[in-house]
Amino acid sequence: MTLRKFSMAALALVTLTATTGFTSGPPKPSWQLSDTGVTARFRGLAPVSDKVAWVAGSAGTILRTVDGARSWQRVDPPGAAELQFRDIEAFDADHAVALTIGEGDQSRLFATGDGGRSWKETFRNDDPAAFYDCVTFLDRRHGLALSDPVGGKFRVLATADGGRSWRLQPTSGMPDALAGEFAFAASGTCLVSADHLGAGRAWFATGGGERARVFSTSNGGRSWRVTDSPIPSGPSAGVYSLAFRDPWHGIAVGGDYATPEAAPEAAATTRDGGRTWQAAKAEPGEYRSGAAWLGGNTALAVGPTGSDISRDGGRVWSEFDAGSFDAVLCVSGACWASGEQGRVAKLTWRR
């Protein structure tokens, strides 16, 4: 091609882009905020579909939408204004389980089966040394809730009836905790599972101690194994969020909440179910509290300073939004994010 022909072709491409909006490369993600009408900080997020989602947060606030975030209903339990919801798990538009956090009896679990019109308190912690951080469900009936270490071991509750009752698991199958080690109640994803995987697989992540680690179970929480991650740990640093797309491929993100704008090496991946972890080649570079798989090799991470996307399974990340979010989750191709000042958004794509 001659130089003149090349220039004319380039001009034609520029004209086509300007007149049609067509650009080369993959579609670009962006967040579309919805008006929730409240200012609570929503660290608990539970999307069910493109239409149905629940959020739970500060000042005892729980909201639900059934029309794709066009409107929200306030559905929190009566008398919960002094409690801090940090996680919520939903099965459909009617059934959900929510966790409040804090020392002693501030850690509680609630369940609803009628869309939040009524709630039943199904667990109240009576151990002043326990502090529950996250809850997850392996399927509709079987779930786990995680507490920071008590007596040198992380504590786990289990349910076999969809959260209507809980029992404390023996700690004989739990490895010893490190000095100062704990989990982060930042986005409801310090403890995760995937209900389509079966086989009782779950994982939880830690920080605070000498090393940031990931615990895993393949038998519904009866026994656990632990491995180190390459993500730095410290008094307020470590792995804040996990996400698994199948029994082998997972991502971990974190950093230091106290220094959100600088988080070197704060992302990692696994290809063997969490037995080993490799540092990302290009991490977000800032503290990230939530992570989720969108589909295939595409994953998202969010934090108070922005959102990132990876198109290669978590090895390389790039920022696409500078807004503040704490949690992100995707279901059936629909991704939702939530955070401070009542912020809830859905992911959209543009050329």
C-alpha positions as CSV (number, residue, x, y, z in Angstrom):
1,M,0.0,0.0,0.0
2,T,1.4,3.4,-0.9
3,L,1.7,6.2,1.7
4,R,-1.2,8.1,0.0
5,K,-3.4,5.1,0.0
6,F,-2.5,4.4,3.7
7,S,-3.4,8.0,4.7
8,M,-6.7,7.8,2.8
9,A,-7.5,4.5,4.6
10,A,-6.7,6.0,7.9
11,L,-8.8,9.0,7.2
12,A,-11.7,6.8,6.3
13,L,-11.3,4.9,9.5
14,V,-11.4,8.1,11.6
15,T,-14.5,9.3,9.7
16,L,-16.2,5.9,10.2
17,T,-15.4,6.1,14.0
18,A,-16.7,9.6,14.3
19,T,-19.9,9.0,12.4
20,T,-20.9,5.5,13.6
21,G,-19.2,5.3,17.0
22,F,-17.4,2.1,15.9
23,T,-14.0,1.6,17.6
24,S,-11.6,-1.4,17.5
25,G,-10.9,-3.5,20.5
26,P,-13.1,-5.1,23.1
27,P,-16.1,-3.3,24.6
28,K,-15.4,-1.1,27.6
29,P,-17.1,-1.6,30.9
30,S,-18.7,1.2,33.0
31,W,-20.9,1.4,36.0
32,Q,-24.4,2.7,35.9
33,L,-25.5,4.0,39.3
34,S,-29.0,3.6,40.6
35,D,-30.8,5.8,43.2
36,T,-31.2,3.8,46.4
37,G,-32.5,6.8,48.4
38,V,-30.3,6.0,51.4
39,T,-26.7,6.8,52.5
40,A,-25.8,3.5,54.2
41,R,-22.5,1.9,53.2
42,F,-23.3,-1.4,51.5
43,R,-20.6,-4.0,52.0
44,G,-23.1,-6.8,51.7
45,L,-24.2,-7.6,48.1
46,A,-26.3,-10.5,46.8
47,P,-27.4,-10.3,43.2
48,V,-29.8,-13.1,42.1
49,S,-30.3,-12.1,38.4
50,D,-30.3,-9.1,36.2
51,K,-33.5,-8.0,37.9
52,V,-33.2,-9.1,41.5
53,A,-30.6,-8.1,44.0
54,W,-30.2,-7.5,47.7
55,V,-27.8,-5.1,49.5
56,A,-27.0,-4.9,53.2
57,G,-25.0,-2.3,55.1
58,S,-24.5,0.1,58.0
59,A,-27.2,1.3,60.4
60,G,-29.1,-2.0,60.0
61,T,-30.0,-1.3,56.4
62,I,-31.2,-3.9,53.9
63,L,-32.6,-3.1,50.5
64,R,-34.1,-5.3,47.7
65,T,-34.9,-4.6,44.0
66,V,-36.9,-6.9,41.7
67,D,-36.9,-4.6,38.7
68,G,-33.3,-4.3,37.8
69,A,-32.5,-1.4,40.2
70,R,-35.2,1.0,38.9
71,S,-36.6,1.0,42.4
72,W,-35.5,-0.3,45.8
73,Q,-37.5,-1.4,48.9
74,R,-36.3,-1.0,52.4
75,V,-36.6,-4.5,54.0
76,D,-34.3,-4.6,57.0
77,P,-35.3,-6.4,60.3
78,P,-37.1,-4.3,62.9
79,G,-34.8,-3.0,65.6
80,A,-31.6,-3.5,63.7
81,A,-30.6,0.1,63.4
82,E,-27.6,-0.3,65.8
83,L,-26.3,-3.3,63.9
84,Q,-23.8,-3.4,61.0
85,F,-24.7,-5.7,58.2
86,R,-21.5,-6.8,56.3
87,D,-22.7,-9.8,54.2
88,I,-25.9,-11.1,52.7
89,E,-26.6,-14.3,50.7
90,A,-29.8,-14.5,48.6
91,F,-31.4,-17.5,46.8
92,D,-34.2,-15.7,45.0
93,A,-36.5,-12.6,45.5
94,D,-37.9,-14.0,48.7
95,H,-35.2,-16.0,50.5
96,A,-32.0,-14.4,52.0
97,V,-29.6,-14.8,54.9
98,A,-27.8,-11.7,56.3
99,L,-24.9,-11.3,58.7
100,T,-24.1,-8.5,61.2
101,I,-20.6,-8.2,62.5
102,G,-19.0,-7.1,65.8
103,E,-17.7,-8.4,69.0
104,G,-19.8,-10.7,71.2
105,D,-23.6,-10.5,70.5
106,Q,-23.1,-7.9,67.7
107,S,-22.4,-10.9,65.4
108,R,-25.8,-12.3,64.4
109,L,-27.5,-14.1,61.5
110,F,-31.0,-13.4,60.2
111,A,-33.1,-15.3,57.6
112,T,-36.2,-14.3,55.6
113,G,-38.4,-16.3,53.4
114,D,-40.9,-13.6,52.3
115,G,-38.8,-11.0,50.6
116,G,-37.8,-9.2,53.9
117,R,-41.3,-8.6,55.1
118,S,-40.3,-10.6,58.2
119,W,-37.0,-11.8,59.5
120,K,-36.0,-14.4,62.1
121,E,-32.8,-14.1,64.1
122,T,-31.2,-17.6,63.7
123,F,-27.9,-17.1,65.4
124,R,-26.5,-14.7,68.1
125,N,-22.9,-15.0,69.1
126,D,-22.4,-15.5,72.9
127,D,-18.6,-15.7,72.9
128,P,-17.0,-12.3,73.5
129,A,-13.8,-13.6,71.8
130,A,-15.6,-14.4,68.5
131,F,-16.1,-11.9,65.7
132,Y,-17.9,-13.2,62.6
133,D,-16.8,-11.7,59.2
134,C,-18.5,-13.5,56.3
135,V,-21.1,-16.1,55.3
136,T,-21.4,-18.3,52.2
137,F,-23.7,-21.0,50.9
138,L,-22.4,-24.1,49.1
139,D,-25.9,-24.8,47.9
140,R,-29.4,-23.7,48.9
141,R,-29.3,-25.7,52.2
142,H,-25.6,-25.9,53.2
143,G,-23.8,-22.8,54.3
144,L,-20.8,-21.7,56.4
145,A,-20.1,-18.6,58.5
146,L,-16.6,-17.6,59.5
147,S,-15.3,-16.0,62.8
148,D,-11.9,-14.7,63.6
149,P,-9.7,-17.0,65.7
150,V,-10.9,-18.1,69.1
151,G,-8.3,-20.0,71.1
152,G,-5.9,-19.9,68.3
153,K,-8.1,-21.3,65.6
154,F,-10.6,-19.8,63.1
155,R,-14.2,-20.7,64.1
156,V,-16.8,-21.9,61.6
157,L,-20.6,-22.2,61.8
158,A,-22.5,-24.6,59.5
159,T,-26.1,-24.8,58.5
160,A,-27.9,-27.6,56.7
161,D,-31.4,-26.0,56.5
162,G,-30.8,-22.9,54.5
163,G,-29.7,-20.7,57.5
164,R,-32.7,-21.5,59.7
165,S,-30.3,-23.0,62.3
166,W,-26.5,-23.1,62.8
167,R,-24.1,-25.3,64.6
168,L,-20.5,-24.7,65.7
169,Q,-18.0,-26.9,63.8
170,P,-15.3,-28.8,65.7
171,T,-11.9,-27.1,65.3
172,S,-9.9,-30.4,65.2
173,G,-9.7,-30.1,61.4
174,M,-8.7,-26.4,61.4
175,P,-5.0,-25.4,61.1
176,D,-3.6,-23.1,63.8
177,A,-3.9,-19.4,63.2
178,L,-0.9,-17.1,63.1
179,A,-0.3,-14.5,65.7
180,G,-2.5,-11.5,64.8
181,E,-4.2,-13.3,61.9
182,F,-7.9,-12.5,61.1
183,A,-10.3,-12.2,58.2
184,F,-11.6,-8.9,56.7
185,A,-15.3,-8.1,56.9
186,A,-15.1,-5.7,54.0
187,S,-17.2,-7.1,51.1
188,G,-18.7,-10.4,52.2
189,T,-16.1,-12.3,50.1
190,C,-13.5,-13.2,52.7
191,L,-15.3,-16.6,52.7
192,V,-16.6,-17.9,49.3
193,S,-17.9,-20.9,47.6
194,A,-19.7,-21.6,44.3
195,D,-23.1,-23.3,44.5
196,H,-22.6,-24.9,41.1
197,L,-19.4,-26.7,42.1
198,G,-20.7,-29.2,44.6
199,A,-18.4,-31.4,46.6
200,G,-18.4,-29.0,49.6
201,R,-15.7,-26.7,48.3
202,A,-15.1,-23.4,50.1
203,W,-12.2,-21.0,50.7
204,F,-11.5,-18.2,53.1
205,A,-8.7,-15.5,53.2
206,T,-6.8,-13.8,55.9
207,G,-4.3,-11.0,56.8
208,G,-3.2,-9.3,59.9
209,G,-0.4,-11.8,60.7
210,E,3.0,-12.5,59.4
211,R,1.6,-13.8,56.1
212,A,-1.6,-13.5,54.2
213,R,-3.1,-17.0,53.7
214,V,-5.9,-18.9,52.0
215,F,-7.7,-21.8,53.7
216,S,-9.7,-24.3,51.7
217,T,-12.1,-27.2,52.4
218,S,-13.5,-29.9,50.1
219,N,-15.8,-31.5,52.6
220,G,-18.1,-28.7,53.6
221,G,-15.9,-27.2,56.3
222,R,-15.2,-30.3,58.4
223,S,-11.5,-30.0,57.7
224,W,-9.3,-27.3,56.1
225,R,-5.9,-26.9,54.6
226,V,-3.9,-23.6,54.4
227,T,-1.4,-22.1,52.1
228,D,0.5,-18.8,51.9
229,S,-0.3,-16.2,49.3
230,P,2.1,-13.7,47.8
231,I,-0.1,-10.8,48.9
232,P,1.7,-8.7,51.6
233,S,0.2,-8.9,55.1
234,G,0.2,-6.5,58.0
235,P,-2.0,-5.0,60.8
236,S,-4.6,-3.9,58.3
237,A,-3.3,-5.6,55.2
238,G,-3.8,-9.0,53.5
239,V,-6.2,-10.8,51.2
240,Y,-9.6,-9.1,51.4
241,S,-11.5,-10.9,48.7
242,L,-11.6,-14.3,46.9
243,A,-13.5,-15.5,43.9
244,F,-13.5,-18.9,42.2
245,R,-14.9,-19.6,38.7
246,D,-14.5,-23.4,39.1
247,P,-12.7,-25.8,41.5
248,W,-9.3,-24.9,40.2
249,H,-9.2,-21.2,39.0
250,G,-9.4,-18.5,41.6
251,I,-8.4,-14.9,42.2
252,A,-7.4,-13.0,45.3
253,V,-7.2,-9.3,45.8
254,G,-6.4,-7.0,48.8
255,G,-3.9,-4.6,50.1
256,D,-3.9,-2.3,53.1
257,Y,-7.2,-0.5,54.0
258,A,-5.1,2.2,55.8
259,T,-3.2,3.1,52.6
260,P,-5.8,2.6,49.8
261,E,-3.9,4.4,47.0
262,A,-0.8,2.1,47.2
263,A,-1.0,-1.7,47.2
264,P,1.9,-3.3,45.5
265,E,1.6,-7.1,44.7
266,A,-2.0,-7.1,46.1
267,A,-3.5,-9.5,43.5
268,A,-2.8,-13.2,42.9
269,T,-4.2,-16.2,41.0
270,T,-4.4,-20.0,41.5
271,R,-4.9,-22.8,39.0
272,D,-5.0,-25.6,41.5
273,G,-7.8,-24.8,43.8
274,G,-5.8,-22.7,46.1
275,R,-2.9,-25.0,46.9
276,T,-0.5,-22.5,45.3
277,W,-0.8,-18.9,44.4
278,Q,1.1,-16.7,41.9
279,A,1.4,-12.9,42.1
280,A,-0.4,-11.0,39.3
281,K,1.9,-9.7,36.5
282,A,0.2,-6.3,36.7
283,E,-2.0,-5.8,39.8
284,P,-4.4,-2.9,40.3
285,G,-1.8,-1.2,42.4
286,E,-4.4,0.1,44.9
287,Y,-6.3,-1.5,47.7
288,R,-9.2,-3.7,46.4
289,S,-11.8,-5.1,48.8
290,G,-14.0,-7.1,46.3
291,A,-13.5,-9.4,43.3
292,A,-15.7,-11.4,41.0
293,W,-15.7,-13.5,37.9
294,L,-17.7,-12.2,35.0
295,G,-17.3,-15.2,32.7
296,G,-14.5,-17.0,31.0
297,N,-11.2,-15.3,31.7
298,T,-12.8,-12.0,32.6
299,A,-12.8,-10.8,36.2
300,L,-13.5,-7.5,38.1
301,A,-12.1,-6.0,41.2
302,V,-13.3,-3.0,43.2
303,G,-12.2,-0.8,46.0
304,P,-12.7,2.7,47.4
305,T,-10.4,4.3,44.8
306,G,-11.6,2.5,41.7
307,S,-12.6,-0.6,39.7
308,D,-10.4,-2.8,37.5
309,I,-10.9,-5.5,34.8
310,S,-8.8,-8.5,33.9
311,R,-9.3,-10.3,30.6
312,D,-6.7,-13.0,31.2
313,G,-7.8,-14.7,34.4
314,G,-6.4,-12.2,36.9
315,R,-2.8,-11.9,35.7
316,V,-3.1,-8.4,34.3
317,W,-5.5,-5.7,35.6
318,S,-6.4,-2.3,34.2
319,E,-8.6,0.4,35.8
320,F,-11.8,1.4,34.1
321,D,-13.6,3.5,36.8
322,A,-12.5,5.8,39.6
323,G,-15.6,5.6,41.7
324,S,-15.8,4.1,45.2
325,F,-17.2,0.6,45.7
326,D,-16.7,-2.1,48.4
327,A,-18.3,-5.2,46.9
328,V,-18.8,-6.7,43.4
329,L,-20.6,-9.9,42.3
330,C,-21.7,-11.3,39.0
331,V,-24.5,-13.7,38.2
332,S,-25.6,-15.0,34.8
333,G,-23.6,-12.3,33.1
334,A,-25.0,-9.4,35.2
335,C,-22.5,-7.6,37.4
336,W,-23.5,-5.5,40.4
337,A,-21.3,-3.3,42.7
338,S,-22.1,-1.6,46.1
339,G,-20.4,0.7,48.5
340,E,-20.5,3.9,50.5
341,Q,-23.2,6.6,50.5
342,G,-25.8,4.2,49.2
343,R,-23.9,3.5,46.0
344,V,-25.2,0.5,44.0
345,A,-24.5,0.1,40.3
346,K,-24.8,-2.4,37.4
347,L,-22.2,-3.0,34.8
348,T,-22.8,-1.8,31.3
349,W,-20.7,-2.0,28.1
350,R,-19.9,0.6,25.4
351,R,-17.9,0.8,22.2
